[in-house]
Amino acid sequence: MKLLLDFGNTCVKAAVSDGDLIRDVYCGPAVLERLQDSLSGIRIDGGMWCSVRPVPASVSEWMQEIGLVRLTHETPIPIKNSYRTPETLGMDRLAAAVGAWAMHPDGDKLVIDAGTAVTFDFVSSDAEFRGGNIAPGIGLRFKALHEHTGVLPLVGSDGDCPQFGYDTQTAIRSGVVTGIANEIAGYISHLEAQSPSLLVFLTGGGSEHFVLKGKTPIFAVHNLVFRGMACILSYNEE
């Protein structure tokens, strides 16, 4: 089994891969003992990891010991990366782009990752990562409204989300969730006018809050980053 690790802003996610089969095994803090416990009974034969933040030294040393390689901007990938500052690009974004390409090589692709931040990345039909945009995610918007106003409460994403809020909590929740949903719809609508072959991929921990509809094919893929990492790992091994 290959081990895949994605160190995000909020938590670390782990999965094991055996060919086309990818199985999630962990999602939580970057604590070595908990990571090791999640892999109990699983034989690991190398793998890959990526991170958008510093990794604890104990975890880093362990990954090196078990033969994991880090995904960086210098790692060969099966698509062209046209980001002007590749060294500043979050490797989770690049992995998700490769994952979308691996699933459907034909057609233009919009990859939306709704996590701590919401990212919108574009992969052209000729397999070129053109770049994308970054916006605050659900949690960051809730936190910003609470911390940068006088009396607005800190609201969570769970709960009633009407079209128009009937109290302050639902007004905040609906404003944030509906606002992001409308951002997503705007991106899709704008790109549909330019690309009749557009495919949309939605991933990330916050993606469950958004139900996308329209004429464009939409794929909800919770492990898109891992799919991309597995593809990149296989590409380099071959």
N, C-alpha and C positions, 0 to 999 in steps of 0.2 A: 504494500500500500504506500502511496505517496501522501505526505502530509502537506496540507496547504494552510497557511496562516495569514490572516488579514488583520493587522493592528490598526483599528480605526480611532477616531477621536473619542468615542465613548467606551468601546470595549474591544476585545480581541475575539475574532471568530476563527474557528478551526474546522477543517473538513478533511476527510481522507478520500483519495481518488484511486480507482482501479479501472483503468481504461475510460470508458464513457460514464461509469458509475461514480457519482460524487455523493458522499454522505456527510452531513453535518454532525459534528461530535461535541462542539463546545461553543459557548458564547458567554463571555464574562470578563472579569478583570484579568490583567496580564500577570497572573500568579503562577509560578513554575509548577508548584505541587498540584494545583487544580488542572492545569494543562496536562500534566503527566497522568493524573488520575483518569481524565477523559479518554485517554488512549490505552487504558489497561486492556491487555489481551490482544492488542492490534500490533502487528509487526510493521514497523515503518522502514521503508527503503528509500530514503531521501525525500525531497520535496522542495517547496518554494515558499517564500514569505515576502510580504510587502508591508510597509508601515508609513503612516503619515505623522508619526510622533516618535520620540525616543523610546527605545525598548529597554526594560530592565536588564542589567548586566547578566544576571543569572539565567534569564531566558535566552539572551543572545548567545551565551556560551553553550547552553544546552542545544540550541538549534544548530550551532556549528558542529557539535559533537555527533549529532545524528545525521549530518550530511545535507542540511537544508541550504539552498542557495537563495540569495536575496534578489528580488526583482528590482532593477534600477533602470534608469534611462539609457544605460549602456547595454542592457541585455538585448540580444537579438530577438525580434518579434516578427510574426508573419504578415504584418501590415506596415505601411509607411507612417511614421510619426512626424507630422509637420508642425508640431508645437514649437514656437520660436525659442522658448526657454525650457527645453525638456528636463533639465535638472531640477526645475521647480514644479513640475507636473506631479500631482498625486498618482502614485502607481496603481492605486485602486481604480482610479478613473481610466487609466490606460488598460488595465486588466479587463474591466467591464466592457470597454470598446472592443477588445480582442474577442471577448466572450460572445458579444453580439455578432461580430463578423463570423466567428466559427459556427454559430448556429445557422446564420443565413448570409452566406458570402455575397449574394446578389442584392442590389438595391441600396439606396441611401438609408442610413440608420441614425435615429436620434436615441441616445442612451440617457435615461433619466435615473439618477440615483438619489433617492429621498432618504438621507441619513441625517447626521448632525447638520450638515449643509445639504442643499439640494443642488446637484450638478446637472448640467445639460451639455452633452457632448455629441459631436457629429462625426460620423464615419461615412465617407463617400462611397459610391458604388464601385469605384476603382480601388477600394481597400486603402484609403488614406484617412488617418486621424487628423481632422482639420482643427481641432480645438473645441472649446466650449465655454460655458459660463458657470459661475458659482454664486449661489444665493443662500441666505440663512434658512436653515431647516425649521421644522415645527417647534422643536424645543427651544431653539435660540430665539425665535420670535416671541414665544410665551415669556421667556426670561427677560427679554429686552423690554417688553411692555410693563412687566412688573418692576424691574429695577430702574427704569428711566421715567417713571411717572410717580405721582404722589401717592395714589391710593389704589391703583389697579391691582387686583390679586394675582397670584401666580396660579395659572390654570394648566391642567393637563389635557392631553388629547382624548382621553377616555371620557365618554359621556355624550349627552344629547348634542347634536350639531344641526340645528334647524337652518332653514334658508336665511332667516333673520333672527338674531338672538332675542329672547324674551326676558333676559336678565343680564347682568354684567358678565357672568361666567360664560354663558352661551354666546354672548356677543363677541367675546374675545376668542372663544374656541372656533366659532363659525367664521369669524373674520380671518383668522390665521389659516385654517384648513381650506376654506373657500378661496382665499387669496392665492394660496399655492396651487390649488386645482385650476384656477383661472390662468395663472402663469403657465402651467403645463399646457392647457388648452390653447393658449396664445402661441406658444412655440410650435405646437403641432399644426395649427391652422396656417401659420406663416410658412412653415416648411412644405406643407401640402401644396401650396400654390406654386412652389418652385420645383418640387420633386414628386411626380406621380408614382414613383417606385418606393416612396418612403415607408420604412418600417420603424415602429417605436418599441423600445425595450424599457420596462420599468422595474427597478430593483431597489433595495435598501430597506432598512427597518421601518421607515415611515410610509412605505408604499401601500400598506394595507388600508390607509385612510383615503386612498384615491381610486375611484372607479372611472376609468377612461372609456369614452365611447366615441365612435365616429367611423368614417369610411376607411381610415388608415389601419392596417393590421397592427395590433398591440399585443406584446408578449410580456406577461408578468413573470419574471424569472428571479426568484429570491437569491439564488446562488450564482449570479452572473459573474461576479468578480472571480469566484473559484473556477468557473468554467473557463474564463480567460487565462487564469494562472495555469490550469492544467494543460490548456492548448499551448501556451508559451513553453512550459516545461517539456512537453512532448516535442515541440518544434526544435528546441535546443538539443534534446537527446538524440533526435534523428540526424 
